[in-house]
Amino acid sequence: MKLLRYGPAGQEKPGMLDRDGKLRDLSGVIKDITGETLSPASLEKLRALDTSSLPAVSGNPRIGPCVGAVGKVLAIGLNYRLHAEEAGMPIPKEPIFFLKATSSIVGPNDNVIIPKGSVKTDYEVELAIVIGTKASYVSVHDAAKHIAGYCIVNDVSEREYQIERGGQWTKGKSADTFCPMGPWLVTADEVKDAGKLQVKTEVNGELRQNSNTSDLIFGIEHIVSYVSHFMTLHPGDVIPTGTPSGVAMGFKPPKFLRAGDTMRLTIDGLGEQTQKLVPYPA
């Protein structure tokens, strides 16, 4: 299934795409796409629906973040071999993770705001795991049972704040609009192999990132298991799994984002996002 949320920011309704790619309204069935509705039992009920009987949504509504009421966004850093090389960093021996503020979450096609005074805003296309059932101290073998599905996340970053301003990475990852999510959540049963998906980013039509999740250092199940040994993962939590090489910071000279630039991110089977960069409001 492809589950999504549509409508004005803060007033999104739940929906799904039918087999013909038509948007159907789910608000008569569930209140929202949240952790509560991502349990195996809840997803099974949604699969059993006759989608043709659901109201069709007309027009071209705004698409919101595909998961609402996210408890935490826990992102994995330096998780592609080639990206670690371009950053001049050693291959991590264990997953590196950090938190992005949930206030950074926006829809997949909403504008991204360049922070006030920023000159090093960067893009990062990432395959994100969406948790469906509570996970604490789970084994790698059992990790897949806790995954509801996958979506695209743009882990937008401000590199000066992240690297040059001291402290942890979170400050360079959490500005408002720095976590476009969606367009939809694809349930795990429809993703044959999350470890073999092509991921791409274009900026103003120029292909910048073009890789495959087969380059991940730590795989999907390993990540879920590992993180669950440090904190409990709850339904609706989102785990972006790292970005491949080709980020703006990796070019010589760097190709950081500017107001007016447009980003287009795609992952096989998970759809695409398009965001325009806008300056911080005066």
Buried (B, 14 or more C-beta within 10 A) or exposed (E): BBBBBBBEEEEBBBBBBBEEEEBBBBBEBBEBBBBBBBBEEBBEEBEEBEBEEBEEBEEEBBBBBBBBEBBBBBBBBBBBBEBBBBBEEEEBEEBBBBBBBBEBBBBBBBEBBBBEEBEBBBBBBBBBBBBBBBBEEBEBEEBBBBBBBBBBBBBBBBBBBBBEEEEEBBBBBBBBBBBBBBBBBBBBEEBEEBBEBEBBBBBBEEEBBBBBBEBBBBBBBBBBBBBBEEBEBBBBBBBBBBBBBBBBBBEEEEBBBBEEBBBBBBBBBBBBBBBEBBEEEE
